[in-house]
């Protein structure tokens, strides 16, 4: 074979190899380009519609009115004055300690009251600042929260809010048992304000912590109705506070903010960021090659598009009647779970929508039960008797009979010898008379 022919043969082989490689890689390249373009187009569409698509957008969206005082500063100062209970107090404290109320309680035993008194005295300055904060309007916790870490952190102002909310629960039951009704009403307003201020924060974790605090508030109302008697005016104002909590449901806003955080992460994620944020599931020397194999064909962009699809569906579901929402959330979770584990970020970054949906419905129902319980108490004070049915409360005490958010049926109502029970399914709101 001549040198010239050998050279042509060599180039022919290389050309064939290149053609085969191009042929094999073309679908990968097309796949990658397709989903990268789709992801970028979706981000642009959301931005054009006015939705936040980054943490910087959230920072610009969540701002205080010009010249407004930030109540977050007062809360942070209050947290600094908080004092944990000692071992003796922990034995008897019902919210922050080990004491568990039985069916016969309230009233609470003397040991509980003494432990609460001691703890309240140590936290006098903290409580004064919490009461002061309740009189202020605008709240936005520190701006450094606009980071990937802050979206999921629970060891900052959120944990401090939860513990001070439990401190307020103990103060409320103490004031109720000692029949300090005026002070109790003011303290309940402080508890409601704590929930209201946290609900103004942007992230999904804020929404979930707010839900926990609202749950505490409902139990608080139930306990106080069992221990003392409020005036008609006080009951009406408490009813309005509970209704405002329920109607100011911020799940849609929380999911929109969560979507913005997801977009930020997907646009700038690297292996180091993924592992640092606690998402990566392997944690060994295979991480780098696995991440390359995952991202090289564009699976990260495919997952980004899927995450957006499901986030959009979840946000749209919040506009449905409450009893229809959970079906959508469960379908989303099932579809995500049916994807293979090769979709790493889809599985590790998707929100647990059905769990969030259940929490949301549980809170809506609990607040509806509390509002109805307060309406029943108003009726009892006016008529010296319990209503025969919840329909008797409409329209003077309730605009309409609230519905169970899980099945859409009216709330259950049971009269018994010593009181009443209204409930969503198996979750009762009970008080005695």
C-alpha positions in Angstrom: 0.0 0.0 0.0 1.4 3.4 -1.0 1.9 6.1 1.6 -0.8 8.2 0.0 -3.3 5.3 0.1 -2.4 4.6 3.7 -3.0 8.2 4.7 -6.4 8.2 3.0 -7.3 5.0 4.7 -6.3 6.4 8.1 -8.4 9.5 7.6 -11.4 7.4 6.4 -11.2 5.4 9.6 -11.1 8.6 11.7 -13.9 10.1 9.8 -16.0 7.0 10.4 -15.2 7.1 14.1 -16.1 10.8 14.3 -19.3 10.1 12.4 -20.2 7.3 14.8 -19.4 9.5 17.9 -21.4 12.4 16.5 -24.3 10.0 15.7 -24.2 8.6 19.2 -23.8 12.0 20.9 -26.4 13.9 18.8 -29.4 12.7 20.9 -27.5 13.7 24.1 -26.7 17.1 22.7 -30.2 17.7 21.4 -31.6 16.5 24.8 -29.4 18.8 26.7 -30.1 21.8 24.5 -33.8 21.1 24.4 -34.3 21.1 28.2 -31.8 23.9 28.9 -33.7 26.1 26.4 -37.0 25.0 28.0 -35.8 25.8 31.4 -34.5 29.3 30.4 -37.7 30.0 28.6 -39.8 29.1 31.6 -37.7 31.3 33.9 -38.1 34.2 31.4 -41.9 33.7 31.3 -42.2 33.7 35.1 -40.1 36.8 35.3 -42.2 38.5 32.6 -45.3 37.7 34.6 -43.9 39.4 37.6 -43.0 36.4 39.7 -39.7 36.2 41.6 -37.2 33.9 40.0 -34.2 34.4 42.2 -33.4 35.2 45.8 -32.5 38.7 44.7 -36.0 39.1 43.4 -37.4 38.0 46.8 -35.2 40.5 48.6 -36.6 43.3 46.4 -40.2 42.0 46.9 -40.1 41.7 50.7 -39.3 45.2 51.9 -40.7 47.4 54.6 -42.6 50.6 53.8 -40.5 53.7 53.8 -39.9 55.0 57.3 -41.6 52.0 59.0 -40.2 50.7 62.2 -39.2 47.0 62.0 -40.8 45.0 64.8 -38.2 42.2 64.0 -35.7 44.3 66.0 -37.9 44.1 69.0 -38.5 40.4 68.7 -34.7 39.8 68.3 -34.2 41.8 71.5 -36.9 39.8 73.3 -35.2 36.5 72.2 -32.0 37.8 73.8 -33.8 38.1 77.2 -35.3 34.7 77.1 -34.3 32.3 79.9 -34.7 28.6 79.7 -36.5 26.8 82.5 -34.5 24.9 85.1 -34.9 21.2 85.9 -37.4 21.7 88.6 -39.6 23.9 86.4 -39.3 21.5 83.4 -41.0 18.8 85.5 -44.2 20.8 85.7 -44.3 23.2 82.7 -47.0 22.0 80.3 -45.7 23.6 77.0 -41.9 23.7 77.4 -41.6 21.0 80.0 -42.6 17.4 80.7 -46.1 17.9 82.3 -48.8 16.2 80.2 -52.4 17.3 80.9 -55.0 14.5 81.4 -58.6 14.6 80.3 -59.6 16.1 83.7 -57.3 19.1 83.2 -57.9 22.0 83.4 -57.7 23.3 86.1 -54.0 22.7 86.5 -52.5 21.5 89.8 -50.6 23.9 92.1 -47.2 22.6 91.0 -47.9 23.6 87.4 -49.0 27.1 88.4 -45.9 27.5 90.7 -43.5 26.4 87.9 -45.2 28.8 85.4 -45.0 31.7 87.9 -41.3 31.1 88.5 -40.5 30.9 84.8 -42.6 34.0 83.9 -40.8 36.0 86.5 -37.4 35.1 85.0 -38.7 36.0 81.6 -40.4 39.3 82.6 -38.3 41.4 80.2 -38.7 39.0 77.3 -42.5 39.1 77.8 -42.6 42.9 78.0 -40.8 43.1 74.7 -43.2 40.5 73.1 -46.1 42.6 74.3 -44.5 45.7 72.9 -43.9 44.0 69.5 -47.6 43.1 69.3 -48.4 46.8 69.1 -46.2 47.3 66.0 -47.2 46.6 62.5 -44.3 45.8 60.1 -41.9 42.9 60.4 -39.1 41.6 58.3 -36.4 39.5 59.8 -32.7 40.2 58.8 -31.9 40.5 55.1 -29.1 38.0 55.3 -31.8 35.4 55.2 -31.9 35.6 51.4 -29.6 32.7 50.8 -30.0 29.0 49.9 -29.1 28.0 53.5 -31.6 30.4 55.1 -34.5 28.9 53.1 -34.2 25.6 55.0 -32.6 26.7 58.3 -34.6 26.2 61.5 -32.1 27.2 64.1 -32.4 31.0 63.7 -35.3 33.4 64.5 -37.8 30.6 63.7 -36.7 28.3 66.6 -36.7 31.3 68.9 -40.2 32.3 67.9 -41.4 28.7 68.6 -40.0 28.7 72.1 -41.3 32.1 73.0 -44.7 31.1 71.5 -44.7 28.2 74.1 -43.8 30.6 76.8 -46.8 32.7 75.9 -49.0 29.6 76.0 -47.9 29.0 79.6 -48.6 32.6 80.5 -52.0 32.4 78.9 -53.2 29.4 80.9 -51.8 30.9 84.1 -53.8 34.1 83.6 -56.9 32.0 82.7 -56.7 29.8 85.8 -56.0 32.8 88.0 -59.0 34.6 86.4 -57.0 37.6 85.2 -59.2 37.9 82.1 -58.2 41.4 80.9 -54.5 40.5 81.1 -55.3 37.1 79.4 -57.0 38.8 76.5 -54.0 41.1 76.0 -51.7 38.1 76.2 -53.7 36.2 73.6 -53.4 39.2 71.3 -49.6 39.0 71.7 -49.7 35.4 70.8 -51.8 36.1 67.7 -49.4 38.9 66.7 -46.5 36.5 66.8 -48.2 34.3 64.3 -49.2 37.3 62.2 -45.6 38.7 62.0 -44.1 35.3 61.1 -46.6 34.8 58.3 -45.3 37.9 56.6 -41.9 36.2 56.0 -41.2 34.8 52.6 -40.1 31.2 52.8 -42.0 27.9 53.1 -40.3 27.1 56.3 -41.7 30.3 57.8 -45.2 29.1 56.7 -44.7 25.8 58.4 -43.5 27.3 61.6 -46.4 29.8 61.4 -48.8 26.8 61.1 -47.3 25.2 64.3 -47.8 28.5 66.2 -51.4 28.8 65.0 -51.9 25.2 66.2 -50.7 26.3 69.6 -53.0 29.3 69.5 -56.0 27.1 68.9 -55.2 24.8 71.8 -54.7 28.0 73.8 -58.2 29.3 73.0 -59.7 25.9 73.9 -57.8 25.8 77.3 -58.8 29.4 78.1 -62.5 28.8 77.3 -62.3 25.9 79.8 -60.8 28.0 82.5 -62.4 31.4 82.4 -65.3 33.5 80.9 -64.6 36.3 78.4 -66.9 39.2 77.6 -68.9 39.4 74.4 -66.6 42.0 73.1 -63.5 40.0 73.9 -64.9 36.9 72.3 -65.8 38.8 69.2 -62.3 40.2 68.9 -60.7 36.8 69.4 -63.0 35.4 66.8 -61.9 38.1 64.4 -58.2 37.3 65.1 -58.8 33.6 64.5 -60.7 34.3 61.2 -57.9 36.6 60.1 -55.3 33.9 60.7 -57.4 31.4 58.6 -58.2 33.8 55.8 -54.6 35.1 55.6 -53.4 31.7 54.4 -50.0 32.3 52.9 -49.3 28.8 51.4 -49.5 30.1 47.8 -47.0 32.9 48.6 -44.7 30.4 50.4 -44.7 28.1 47.4 -44.0 30.9 45.0 -41.0 31.9 47.2 -39.9 28.3 47.4 -40.0 28.1 43.6 -37.8 31.2 43.4 -35.3 29.5 45.7 -35.4 26.4 43.6 -34.7 28.4 40.4 -31.8 30.2 42.1 -30.3 26.8 43.1 -30.9 25.2 39.7 -29.3 28.2 37.8 -26.2 28.3 39.9 -25.8 24.8 41.4 -22.5 23.0 41.5 -21.6 19.7 43.2 -20.1 21.6 46.1 -23.3 23.7 46.6 -25.5 20.7 46.4 -23.5 18.8 49.0 -23.1 21.9 51.2 -26.9 22.4 51.2 -27.4 18.8 52.4 -29.0 17.4 49.2 -26.5 14.9 47.9 -27.3 11.3 48.8 -24.0 9.5 48.2 -21.3 11.3 50.1 -18.3 9.4 48.9 -15.6 9.4 46.2 -18.2 8.6 43.5 -19.8 12.0 43.9 -17.8 13.8 41.2 -18.2 11.2 38.4 -21.9 10.6 39.3 -22.6 14.3 39.1 -20.8 14.6 35.7 -22.8 11.7 34.4 -26.0 13.3 35.7 -25.4 16.8 34.4 -23.5 16.1 31.1 -26.6 14.9 29.1 -28.7 17.6 30.7 -30.6 15.7 33.3 -30.2 18.6 35.6 -32.1 20.8 33.2 -34.8 18.2 32.7 -35.2 18.0 36.5 -35.3 21.8 36.6 -38.2 21.8 34.1 -40.0 19.0 36.0 -39.5 20.9 39.3 -41.1 24.0 37.7 -44.0 21.9 36.3 -44.9 20.5 39.7 -44.3 23.8 41.6 -46.7 25.5 39.2 -49.3 22.7 39.7 -49.0 23.0 43.4 -49.4 26.8 43.4 -52.4 26.5 41.1 -53.9 23.9 43.5 -54.0 26.4 46.4 -56.8 28.3 44.5 -59.0 25.3 44.7 -61.5 24.7 47.5 -59.6 23.3 50.4 -61.1 19.8 50.2 -59.9 19.5 46.6 -56.3 20.5 47.2 -54.9 17.4 48.8 -55.8 15.2 45.9 -53.7 17.4 43.6 -50.8 17.4 46.1 -50.9 13.6 46.5 -51.0 13.1 42.7 -47.9 15.4 42.3 -46.0 13.4 45.0 -46.9 10.1 43.3 -45.8 11.2 39.9 -42.4 12.4 41.3 -42.0 9.1 43.2 -42.5 7.2 39.9 -39.5 8.8 38.3 -36.3 6.7 38.5 -33.6 7.6 41.0 -31.5 8.9 38.1 -33.5 12.2 38.5 -31.4 13.1 41.5 -32.4 16.7 42.0 -36.0 16.1 41.2 -36.2 13.6 44.2 -33.9 15.6 46.5 -35.3 19.1 45.9 -39.0 18.6 45.4 -41.2 19.7 48.3 -43.3 17.1 50.1 -46.5 18.5 48.7 -49.0 16.1 50.3 -47.4 16.6 53.7 -47.6 20.3 53.3 -51.2 20.0 52.1 -52.2 18.0 55.1 -50.6 20.5 57.5 -52.4 23.3 55.6 -55.8 21.7 55.8 -55.3 20.7 59.5 -54.6 24.3 60.4 -57.5 25.7 58.3 -59.8 23.2 60.1 -58.4 23.9 63.5 -58.8 27.6 63.1 -62.4 27.1 61.8 -63.2 25.0 64.9 -61.7 27.7 67.2 -63.8 30.4 65.4 -66.9 28.2 65.8 -66.2 27.5 69.4 -65.9 31.2 70.2 -69.2 31.8 68.3 -70.8 29.1 70.4 -69.6 30.8 73.6 -71.0 34.1 72.4 -74.3 32.4 71.8 -74.2 30.7 75.2 -73.6 34.0 77.0 -76.4 35.7 75.1 -79.0 32.9 75.4 -77.9 31.1 78.6 -78.0 27.9 76.6 -76.0 26.1 73.9 -77.2 26.2 70.3 -79.1 23.2 69.0 -77.0 23.2 65.9 -74.3 25.3 64.2 -76.9 26.7 61.8 -78.4 28.6 64.8 -75.2 30.7 64.9 -75.8 32.0 61.3 -75.8 34.9 60.5 -75.2 36.8 63.8 -72.4 34.8 65.3 -71.0 33.2 62.1 -71.4 34.3 58.5 -71.8 30.6 57.5 -71.2 27.2 59.0 -67.5 26.5 58.3 -66.7 23.3 56.4 -64.2 20.5 57.1 -61.3 21.2 54.7 -60.7 17.5 54.3 -64.1 16.5 52.9 -66.0 19.7 52.4 -68.8 18.7 54.8 -69.9 21.1 57.6 -67.9 20.9 60.8 -69.2 18.3 63.2 -71.1 19.5 66.3 -71.9 17.5 69.3 -73.6 18.7 72.5 -72.9 16.8 75.7 -73.8 17.1 79.4 -71.0 19.5 80.3 -70.2 21.2 77.1 -69.7 21.0 73.4 -67.4 19.6 70.7 -66.9 20.9 67.3 -64.4 19.1 65.0 -63.0 18.4 61.6 -63.1 14.7 61.4 -61.3 13.2 64.4 -59.7 16.4 65.6 -62.0 18.0 68.2 -62.2 21.4 69.7 -63.9 20.8 73.1 -64.8 23.0 76.0 -66.9 22.5 79.0 -69.6 24.6 80.8 
